[in-house]
Amino acid sequence: MSRSYLLAGGALSCFVLAAPASAEDAAASPLNDIVVTATRSARALADVPSSVSVITAEQIAGTPARTIDDVLRRVPSVDLPIASTNEQHPTNTIVSMRGLSGIRALVLLDGVPINDPFFGYVQWSEVPLQTIDRVEVVRGGGAPLWGNYAMGGVINILTRPIDQTSVVAEAAGGSRESYRVDGHAALAGNGYGVGLDAGINHSDGYIQQVESARGAATVPTAFTARSVGLSGNADLTPTLSARGRASYYDNDQTFLTRRNTNDQRTWRYTGTLTWKPRDGESVDLTAFHNDERFLTNNPGAPEGANPNDVEFVQNSHRTRAHDTGVSLIWAKTFSGPLRAVSVGADYHGVRGSDRATIFDETGARVRLDTGSGNQRFLGGFAQADLRPLDRLQLLLSVRYQDFYSYDGVDDTPGGLGKVARRHDSDVDPRLSIRYQLPEGVALRGALYRAFRAPTLDNLYRGASVPGYILYGNAALKPETLEGVEAGFDVDRGAVRFQATAYASRIADFLTYRYLDPATLPAGFDIGARLINAGRARTRGVEAELTWKPRPTLTATIAYTYADSLVTRNPEDPASIGVQQPGIPKHRASAAVDWRGPYGITLSPRVRYLARTNGDPDALYRTDAHFIADLGASVPVRRDVELFGQIENLFDRRYIGTNDGFTAALYGKPFTAVTGVRIKLGAL
């Protein structure tokens, strides 16, 4: 268990992609030139009034990565833990953007959320790499279109379209008994398509703790993740089509010590009906349901024993969560100054419970801590795309959000018992402007407001280990953000450059503070509680340059500067003026993809992160570090290639996690894998 889970944020309310990338969209332009997430409609990347990055399947294949979060670390302003998703406690797999820290970004899979409904975290290994067609990253307040998880931005993972019969598969193995197998098979016919994807990802892991924290109980952090999904689409009539997906995911992890284990199971179901009554008009009806089970065992040490040598299961948390959503969206395009209008309404309901059984060192049950509740979101949005001049684009969006929290229970030591119902609402507008100059240069800017509600975890769940308790807070209020950004795009043949400066102000910022030991229940020496700080602000600059002088060579350089501070916090003055946890002030990356003779490819990548704080008061810190990775492949026949991938090429050792809850943890050492990739199309 990690303290960082305390920063998980809100339950989203808007969840469906109004105009997914279809076969006809793909035919209109190369996939890496089309984006759908920024405006909830398919349009060329060069025609989007937002700060956007697109990662293609080819770029993913050249990256030494086991999960998609390892790819996203190089994208400007995307804030992730330094450790990969399966090398940390699941509740610590947080994601944010633009220095907001915690969980303040929405992650979608084909337009449907995969943020955990109870905690808000993301299990990136749920999506096998070989099933991904591209990833769209849209930075900046996306709440007017996508709901409150989109406070800092939106990451949309788009899977391979079922537009032809094909098979794509990959198998690899390497360091520390690691292996992975991913596959995607599609069968396409006249008016229908069926796809099956599956993956397994395993590693015996490495010992993460610093040497002083190791003992007989210490083991490498090992995991086995499995996923399978079945999807399909069909043309029911010339104007009506349907698509759906059902998937299952499980992940078994041993984290740091033998008795510290985490087991996750998730079922997801999604279905969409699309009606196109006439050219330029569409209606989308989408529904989804998720069913999750999560079991985490947290150890303690017997009285007087060295906690690194002897342990027992001190508490066992069983979390169940369900979320159900439905949305209806109408969109229409026009000619003239008004180019497009879309209107949508949505419902999202979340219910969940966490039951923690507390044991003593003999295995006898001491007590049962429970936290549970329900959340309901109702929302509606509208968007208009205006072109008063040929070169001028105005994109106006607004969302009304209604949030209702009810049937809450906080039955932890010192808890509140049954919790009163709470009702909140917010109006989130956004105005985006883009002006096209000659020679492929465009100026753009945006003003926006965003709303984010606390999760069930934030509100009701308590967690403890011997001597230490972490409290939720049923009195938490939603956060609100007001932001502004300005930037420019350059698109000149072989060069695409994008730079954006931004500033945001957050009211009722969700963080945590340490408690006075005198206020803690018996048996606890240290504690922390979630709070709404008075105010926080974040400002920074993000830039990305892509240079493609010829089809066989692409180079990318990215840089992010983030200044993210709490500016007012009467409950914890020590946190004022301190850089937010997990947010480096400076971050840079560079990558090259080169294809040489005989189809040989080389893909070196480097990244640099400045040191970060591990907690709001900057008591704990990670190391600044520079990491180099390398990928290479060679075809052995037209549809088969061999590849090799190396992470941390020079085996740099650095502290990558240091939040004070566990001992300081090292980042990933030198890791190498080799494998084979098969692509069979139009079978």
C-alpha positions in Angstrom: 0.0 0.0 0.0 1.3 3.5 -0.8 0.5 6.8 0.6 0.2 8.3 -2.9 -3.2 6.7 -3.3 -4.5 9.5 -1.2 -4.3 11.9 -4.1 -6.7 9.9 -6.4 -9.3 12.2 -7.8 -12.9 12.3 -8.8 -15.3 10.0 -10.7 -15.7 11.0 -14.3 -19.1 11.8 -15.7 -18.7 12.0 -19.5 -17.3 8.9 -21.1 -18.1 8.1 -24.6 -16.3 9.0 -27.8 -18.8 10.7 -30.1 -17.0 10.0 -33.3 -14.6 7.1 -33.0 -12.0 6.5 -35.7 -13.8 4.4 -38.2 -12.6 2.7 -41.4 -13.9 5.6 -43.5 -12.1 8.1 -41.3 -8.9 6.1 -41.6 -9.2 6.1 -45.4 -9.6 9.8 -45.5 -6.1 10.5 -44.0 -3.2 8.6 -42.5 -4.1 7.5 -38.9 -1.3 9.5 -37.4 -2.8 12.7 -39.0 -6.3 12.1 -37.5 -7.3 12.9 -33.9 -10.7 12.5 -32.3 -10.2 13.2 -28.6 -9.6 16.9 -28.6 -12.9 17.9 -30.1 -14.8 14.6 -29.9 -14.9 14.5 -33.7 -12.4 13.2 -36.3 -10.2 16.0 -37.8 -6.7 16.5 -39.0 -4.1 17.0 -36.3 -3.0 20.3 -37.9 -6.6 21.6 -37.5 -7.0 21.1 -33.7 -7.0 24.1 -31.4 -5.3 22.2 -28.5 -2.0 21.0 -27.3 -1.9 17.4 -28.7 0.5 14.5 -29.1 -0.1 11.3 -31.0 1.8 8.1 -30.5 1.6 5.6 -33.3 1.7 1.8 -33.3 5.1 2.0 -35.1 6.5 4.3 -32.3 5.2 1.9 -29.7 6.9 -1.0 -31.4 10.2 0.7 -31.3 10.0 1.6 -27.6 11.5 -0.8 -25.0 8.2 -0.9 -23.0 6.1 -3.6 -21.4 3.1 -1.4 -20.8 1.8 1.8 -22.4 2.8 4.0 -19.4 6.4 3.4 -20.3 5.7 5.0 -23.6 3.8 8.0 -22.2 6.7 9.0 -19.9 8.3 10.7 -22.9 5.2 12.8 -23.7 5.3 16.4 -22.6 3.4 17.3 -19.4 2.2 13.7 -18.7 3.0 13.1 -15.0 3.4 9.4 -14.0 5.2 7.6 -11.2 8.8 6.8 -12.1 8.2 3.1 -11.4 6.3 1.2 -14.1 2.7 0.1 -13.4 3.5 -3.4 -12.3 6.5 -2.4 -10.1 4.5 -0.5 -7.6 1.4 -0.8 -5.4 -1.7 -0.6 -7.7 -3.1 2.4 -5.8 0.0 4.3 -6.6 -0.5 4.0 -10.4 -1.5 7.6 -10.6 -1.7 9.9 -13.7 -2.0 13.6 -14.1 -1.0 16.4 -16.5 0.5 19.8 -16.3 1.9 19.5 -12.7 -1.5 18.9 -11.1 -0.1 15.8 -9.2 -2.2 12.9 -8.0 -5.0 11.6 -10.4 -6.2 14.5 -12.4 -6.3 13.1 -15.9 -8.9 10.9 -17.7 -7.7 7.8 -19.4 -10.0 6.2 -22.1 -9.9 3.0 -24.1 -11.7 3.6 -27.4 -13.5 6.5 -25.7 -14.6 4.6 -22.6 -12.9 5.3 -19.2 -10.5 2.8 -17.6 -9.8 4.9 -14.5 -10.6 2.6 -11.6 -14.1 3.5 -10.3 -13.2 3.3 -6.6 -9.7 4.6 -6.4 -9.2 6.4 -9.7 -5.9 4.8 -10.6 -5.1 3.2 -14.0 -3.7 -0.3 -14.6 -1.8 0.2 -17.8 -1.1 -3.5 -18.3 -4.8 -4.0 -18.9 -4.2 -3.0 -22.6 -1.8 -5.3 -24.5 0.6 -3.2 -26.6 0.0 -5.1 -29.8 -3.7 -4.2 -29.7 -3.0 -0.5 -29.8 -3.4 1.5 -33.0 -2.4 4.8 -31.6 -2.6 7.0 -28.4 -3.9 10.5 -28.4 -2.8 12.8 -25.6 -4.7 16.1 -25.2 -3.3 18.5 -22.6 -5.3 21.1 -20.7 -8.7 21.2 -19.1 -10.9 18.7 -20.9 -13.8 18.7 -18.4 -16.2 20.6 -20.6 -16.3 17.7 -23.0 -15.1 14.7 -20.9 -16.0 15.3 -17.3 -14.1 15.8 -14.1 -11.2 13.3 -14.4 -10.2 15.4 -17.4 -9.1 18.3 -15.1 -5.6 18.2 -16.5 -6.2 16.5 -19.8 -7.3 13.3 -21.6 -5.4 10.2 -22.8 -7.3 8.1 -25.3 -5.9 4.7 -26.2 -7.4 3.6 -29.5 -7.2 -0.1 -30.5 -6.7 -1.5 -33.9 -9.8 -1.1 -36.1 -11.6 -4.3 -37.3 -11.5 -3.3 -41.0 -9.7 -6.3 -42.5 -8.9 -9.9 -41.6 -5.5 -9.9 -39.9 -3.3 -11.2 -37.1 -0.8 -9.3 -35.1 1.2 -11.1 -32.4 4.3 -10.6 -30.4 6.3 -12.8 -28.0 9.3 -11.8 -25.9 11.4 -12.8 -23.0 14.5 -11.7 -21.1 15.9 -10.3 -17.9 14.7 -11.7 -14.5 12.5 -14.4 -16.1 10.3 -11.8 -17.8 8.1 -12.7 -20.7 5.1 -11.3 -22.5 2.8 -12.5 -25.3 0.3 -10.1 -26.9 -2.0 -10.8 -29.8 -4.8 -9.3 -31.9 -6.8 -11.3 -34.5 -9.6 -9.8 -36.6 -12.1 -11.3 -39.0 -13.8 -8.8 -41.3 -16.6 -9.5 -43.8 -19.3 -7.6 -45.7 -20.7 -5.3 -43.0 -19.3 -7.0 -40.0 -16.1 -7.5 -38.0 -15.0 -9.6 -35.0 -11.8 -9.1 -33.1 -10.1 -11.1 -30.3 -7.1 -9.8 -28.3 -5.2 -11.3 -25.5 -2.0 -10.8 -23.5 0.1 -12.1 -20.7 2.9 -10.2 -19.1 5.1 -11.6 -16.3 8.3 -10.7 -14.5 10.1 -12.1 -11.5 11.1 -8.5 -10.9 14.0 -7.0 -9.0 14.6 -6.0 -5.3 13.5 -2.4 -5.1 14.3 -1.5 -1.5 17.5 0.3 -0.7 20.1 -2.0 1.0 19.4 -0.8 4.5 15.7 -1.9 4.3 16.3 -5.4 3.1 16.1 -8.6 5.2 14.9 -12.1 5.2 11.3 -11.1 4.3 12.5 -9.1 1.2 11.6 -10.4 -2.2 11.6 -8.9 -5.7 8.4 -7.2 -6.8 7.0 -9.9 -9.2 3.7 -9.9 -11.2 1.7 -11.7 -13.7 -0.9 -9.8 -15.7 -3.4 -11.4 -18.1 -6.1 -9.9 -20.3 -8.5 -11.0 -23.0 -11.1 -9.0 -25.0 -13.7 -9.8 -27.6 -15.0 -7.0 -29.8 -17.2 -6.7 -32.8 -19.0 -4.3 -35.1 -21.9 -4.7 -37.6 -23.8 -2.6 -40.0 -27.4 -3.3 -39.1 -28.9 -1.1 -41.8 -27.4 1.4 -44.2 -27.8 4.1 -41.5 -27.5 2.1 -38.3 -24.4 0.4 -37.0 -23.4 -1.3 -33.7 -20.2 -2.1 -31.9 -19.4 -3.7 -28.6 -16.6 -5.1 -26.4 -16.3 -7.4 -23.4 -13.0 -7.9 -21.6 -11.5 -9.5 -18.6 -8.3 -8.5 -16.8 -6.4 -9.9 -13.8 -3.1 -9.1 -12.2 -1.4 -10.9 -9.3 1.5 -9.1 -7.7 4.0 -9.7 -4.8 5.1 -6.3 -3.7 8.4 -5.9 -1.8 7.9 -8.7 0.7 6.5 -12.2 0.7 3.2 -11.4 2.4 2.6 -8.1 0.7 0.4 -9.2 -2.2 -2.2 -7.6 -4.5 -4.8 -9.4 -6.7 -7.0 -7.6 -9.1 -9.9 -8.8 -11.3 -11.9 -6.6 -13.7 -14.7 -7.3 -16.2 -15.6 -4.5 -18.6 -18.6 -4.4 -21.1 -19.3 -1.6 -23.6 -21.8 -1.2 -26.4 -22.6 1.6 -28.9 -25.3 2.2 -31.5 -24.6 4.8 -34.1 -27.3 6.2 -36.3 -26.5 8.4 -39.3 -29.9 9.7 -40.7 -28.2 11.9 -43.3 -24.7 13.1 -44.4 -22.9 15.1 -41.7 -25.3 14.0 -38.9 -24.9 11.3 -36.3 -26.5 10.1 -33.1 -24.5 7.9 -30.7 -25.9 5.9 -27.8 -23.3 4.2 -25.6 -23.6 2.2 -22.4 -20.9 0.5 -20.3 -20.6 -1.5 -17.1 -17.4 -2.4 -15.1 -17.2 -5.0 -12.3 -14.0 -4.9 -10.1 -12.5 -7.0 -7.3 -9.3 -6.0 -5.5 -7.6 -7.8 -2.7 -4.5 -6.3 -1.0 -2.6 -7.8 1.9 -0.4 -5.5 4.0 2.2 -6.9 6.4 3.4 -5.9 9.8 6.1 -7.2 12.1 5.6 -8.9 15.5 6.5 -6.8 18.6 10.2 -6.4 18.9 11.0 -8.1 15.6 13.0 -6.6 12.7 10.3 -5.7 10.1 12.7 -6.6 7.3 13.1 -10.1 8.7 9.8 -11.2 10.1 6.3 -10.3 9.0 2.6 -11.3 9.2 -0.5 -10.1 7.4 -1.6 -7.2 9.6 -4.6 -6.1 7.4 -6.4 -7.5 4.4 -8.5 -5.1 2.3 -11.2 -6.5 0.0 -12.6 -3.8 -2.3 -15.6 -4.3 -4.7 -16.7 -1.6 -7.1 -19.2 -1.3 -9.9 -19.8 1.5 -12.3 -22.4 1.9 -14.9 -22.8 4.7 -17.5 -24.8 5.7 -20.5 -24.6 8.7 -22.9 -26.5 10.1 -25.8 -24.7 12.4 -28.2 -26.0 14.2 -31.4 -23.5 15.8 -33.8 -24.0 17.7 -37.1 -21.6 19.4 -39.5 -22.5 22.4 -41.7 -21.0 24.6 -44.3 -20.5 28.3 -43.7 -19.3 30.1 -40.5 -20.9 27.5 -38.2 -19.0 24.3 -39.1 -20.2 21.8 -36.4 -22.5 21.4 -33.4 -22.6 18.6 -30.9 -24.9 18.1 -27.9 -24.7 15.3 -25.3 -26.1 14.1 -22.0 -24.7 11.4 -19.8 -25.2 9.5 -16.6 -22.6 7.7 -14.5 -23.2 5.7 -11.3 -20.5 4.3 -9.0 -20.9 2.1 -6.0 -18.2 0.4 -4.0 -17.1 -0.9 -0.6 -13.8 -1.6 1.1 -13.6 -4.1 4.0 -10.3 -4.3 5.9 -9.8 -7.2 8.3 -7.2 -6.3 10.9 -5.2 -9.2 12.5 -2.7 -9.5 15.3 0.6 -11.4 15.1 -1.1 -14.7 16.0 -3.5 -14.4 13.1 -6.5 -13.6 15.3 -8.9 -11.0 14.0 -8.8 -7.7 15.9 -11.5 -5.7 14.1 -13.2 -4.9 10.8 -12.8 -1.5 9.2 -15.3 -0.6 6.5 -15.8 2.2 4.0 -18.5 2.3 1.4 -20.7 4.6 -0.6 -22.4 5.6 -3.9 -21.9 8.4 -6.3 -24.1 9.6 -9.1 -23.2 12.0 -11.9 -25.6 13.7 -14.3 -24.2 16.0 -17.0 -24.7 17.6 -20.3 -22.5 19.4 -22.8 -22.7 21.4 -26.0 -20.0 22.4 -28.4 -20.0 24.7 -31.4 -17.2 25.1 -34.0 -17.2 28.5 -35.6 -15.2 29.9 -38.5 -16.0 33.6 -38.8 -12.9 33.9 -41.0 -11.2 31.3 -43.2 -8.1 31.5 -41.0 -9.9 31.9 -37.6 -11.4 29.0 -35.6 -13.5 29.4 -32.4 -14.4 26.3 -30.5 -16.9 26.9 -27.7 -17.8 24.2 -25.2 -19.8 24.1 -22.0 -20.8 21.4 -19.5 -23.2 21.3 -16.6 -22.3 18.7 -14.0 -24.4 17.5 -11.2 -22.7 15.4 -8.5 -24.5 13.4 -5.7 -22.8 11.3 -3.0 -25.0 9.2 -0.8 -25.2 6.1 1.5 -21.7 6.7 2.7 -20.2 4.8 5.6 -16.8 5.6 7.3 -16.4 2.8 10.0 -12.6 3.1 10.7 -11.0 4.0 14.1 -12.1 7.5 14.8 -14.4 7.4 11.7 -17.7 9.2 11.3 -20.0 6.2 10.9 -22.9 6.9 8.5 -22.2 10.0 6.4 -24.6 12.7 5.4 -25.5 13.0 1.7 -23.8 15.7 -0.3 -24.9 17.4 -3.5 -22.8 19.7 -5.7 -23.0 21.1 -9.2 -20.7 23.1 -11.5 -20.7 24.8 -14.9 -17.5 24.2 -16.9 -17.0 26.3 -20.1 -14.1 26.4 -22.5 -13.2 28.7 -25.3 -10.4 27.6 -27.7 -9.1 29.9 -30.5 -6.8 29.1 -33.4 -5.6 31.5 -36.1 -3.8 30.1 -39.1 -0.9 32.2 -40.4 1.0 31.7 -43.7 3.8 29.2 -44.0 2.2 26.5 -41.8 2.2 28.5 -38.6 -0.8 28.8 -36.3 -1.4 30.7 -33.1 -3.8 29.2 -30.5 -5.1 29.9 -27.0 -7.7 28.7 -24.6 -9.6 29.7 -21.4 -11.4 27.0 -19.4 -12.8 25.8 -16.1 -12.9 22.3 -14.7 -14.6 20.4 -11.9 -13.4 17.3 -10.1 -15.1 15.3 -7.3 -13.4 13.2 -4.7 -13.5 9.4 -5.2 -15.1 6.8 -2.9 -11.5 6.0 -1.7 -10.9 9.7 -0.9 -14.2 10.0 1.0 -14.6 6.8 3.0 -11.6 4.4 2.9 -9.1 4.2 5.7 -5.9 2.2 5.6 -3.5 1.2 8.3 -0.3 -0.7 9.1 1.1 -1.1 12.6 1.5 2.3 14.1 0.3 4.2 11.0 -3.2 5.1 9.8 -4.3 7.0 6.7 -7.8 8.6 6.8 -10.2 9.5 4.0 -12.4 12.5 4.6 -16.1 12.3 4.0 -16.3 16.1 4.2 -14.2 16.7 1.2 -15.4 19.2 -1.4 -14.9 19.0 -5.1 -12.0 20.9 -6.6 -12.4 23.6 -9.2 -9.7 24.7 -11.7 -9.5 27.9 -13.8 -6.9 27.8 -16.5 -5.5 29.7 -19.5 -3.0 28.7 -22.1 -1.3 30.1 -25.2 0.8 28.5 -27.8 1.7 28.0 -31.5 2.1 25.2 -34.0 4.5 24.9 -36.9 3.8 22.4 -39.6 6.2 22.6 -42.5 6.6 19.4 -44.3 9.3 17.5 -42.4 9.0 19.6 -39.3 6.2 19.7 -36.7 6.7 21.9 -33.7 4.3 22.7 -30.9 4.9 24.9 -27.8 2.4 25.9 -25.1 2.6 28.0 -22.0 -0.1 27.5 -19.4 -1.3 28.6 -16.0 -4.0 27.2 -13.7 -5.4 28.1 -10.3 -7.1 25.4 -8.3 -9.5 26.1 -5.4 -10.2 23.5 -2.6 -7.1 21.5 -3.8 -7.2 17.9 -2.6 -4.0 16.9 -0.7 -3.2 15.4 2.8 -1.6 16.5 6.0 0.1 14.8 8.9 -1.9 14.5 12.1 -0.9 15.4 15.7 -0.1 12.1 17.4 -2.3 13.2 20.3 -5.4 13.1 18.1 -4.8 9.5 16.9 -6.7 6.4 18.1 -4.9 4.1 20.5 -2.1 2.0 18.9 -1.2 4.6 16.2 1.8 6.9 16.4 1.6 8.5 12.9 -1.3 9.4 10.8 -2.4 11.5 7.8 -5.8 12.8 6.6 -7.0 14.0 3.3 -7.9 17.7 3.2 -9.0 20.5 0.9 -6.1 22.9 0.9 -7.1 26.5 0.3 -5.5 27.0 -3.1 -2.8 25.7 -5.4 -1.4 26.9 -8.7 0.5 25.3 -11.5 2.2 27.0 -14.5 4.7 25.8 -17.0 5.8 25.3 -20.6 5.6 22.2 -22.8 7.2 21.8 -26.2 7.6 19.0 -28.7 9.5 18.9 -32.0 9.2 16.2 -34.6 11.5 16.1 -37.6 11.0 13.6 -40.4 13.5 14.5 -43.2 12.8 11.3 -45.0 10.4 8.3 -44.7 13.2 6.2 -43.0 14.1 8.7 -40.3 12.1 10.4 -37.5 13.5 12.3 -34.6 11.5 13.7 -31.6 12.6 16.1 -28.8 10.3 17.0 -25.9 10.7 19.3 -22.9 8.4 20.2 -19.9 8.8 22.8 -17.3 6.3 22.6 -14.4 6.1 25.0 -11.4 3.3 23.5 -9.2 2.7 24.8 -5.7 0.2 25.0 -2.9 -0.3 28.7 -2.3 -2.7 28.6 0.7 -3.1 25.8 3.3 -4.1 26.9 6.8 -4.1 23.2 8.0 -0.5 22.5 6.8 1.6 25.7 6.4 4.7 23.6 5.8 3.3 22.6 2.4 3.0 26.2 1.1 5.5 27.0 -1.6 6.6 23.4 -2.0 6.7 21.7 -5.4 3.9 19.2 -5.6 4.8 15.5 -5.0 5.9 13.5 -8.0 6.2 16.6 -10.3 9.7 17.3 -11.6 10.4 21.0 -12.5 12.3 20.0 -15.6 11.9 16.9 -17.8 13.2 16.2 -21.3 13.3 13.3 -23.7 14.6 12.6 -27.2 14.0 9.7 -29.6 15.1 8.6 -33.0 13.5 6.0 -35.3 15.7 4.9 -38.2 15.1 2.3 -40.8 18.2 1.2 -42.7 19.2 -1.4 -45.3 17.5 -4.7 -45.3 14.7 -3.3 -43.1 16.9 -3.0 -40.0 15.5 -0.5 -37.5 17.2 1.3 -34.6 15.3 3.3 -32.0 17.4 4.9 -29.3 15.6 6.9 -26.6 16.8 9.1 -23.7 15.0 10.9 -20.9 15.9 13.1 -18.0 13.9 13.9 -14.9 14.8 16.4 -12.2 14.4 15.3 -8.6 10.9 15.2 -7.2 9.3 15.5 -3.7 7.7 12.4 -2.3 5.2 14.1 0.0 3.5 17.5 0.4 6.0 18.8 2.9 9.1 17.7 0.9 10.4 15.5 3.7 11.2 12.7 1.2 12.8 13.1 -2.3 13.7 11.0 -5.3 16.8 11.4 -7.4 17.3 13.3 -10.6 18.2 10.8 -13.3 19.1 10.3 -16.9 18.1 7.0 -18.6 18.9 5.7 -22.1 16.9 2.9 -23.8 17.4 1.1 -27.1 15.2 -0.9 -29.4 16.2 -2.7 -32.6 14.5 -5.0 -35.1 15.3 -7.0 -38.3 12.9 -8.7 -40.6 13.4 -12.3 -41.4 10.6 -12.5 -43.9 7.9 -10.1 -45.1 5.6 -10.6 -42.2 8.0 -11.7 -39.4 10.6 -9.7 -37.6 13.0 -10.3 -34.7 13.5 -7.5 -32.1 15.6 -6.7 -29.1 14.8 -4.0 -26.4 17.0 -2.6 -23.6 15.8 -0.4 -20.8 18.3 1.6 -18.7 21.1 0.8 -21.1 23.9 2.0 -18.8 22.3 0.5 -15.7 22.0 3.8 -13.8 20.9 3.4 -10.1 18.6 6.0 -8.7 15.9 6.4 -6.1 12.6 6.4 -8.0 10.0 6.1 -5.2 10.3 7.8 -1.8 7.0 8.8 -0.2 7.9 7.9 3.5 5.4 5.1 3.7 7.8 2.5 2.5 11.6 2.6 2.5 13.1 4.4 -0.5 12.9 2.3 -3.7 15.2 2.0 -6.6 14.1 2.6 -10.2 14.3 -0.2 -12.8 17.9 -1.5 -13.5 19.3 -2.7 -16.8 16.6 -4.9 -18.5 16.8 -6.6 -21.8 14.4 -8.7 -23.8 14.3 -10.3 -27.2 11.4 -11.5 -29.2 9.5 -12.1 -32.4 6.7 -10.0 -34.0 4.3 -11.3 -36.6 1.9 -9.2 -38.8 -0.4 -11.0 -41.2 -2.8 -8.8 -43.0 -5.7 -9.4 -45.5 -5.8 -13.1 -44.8 
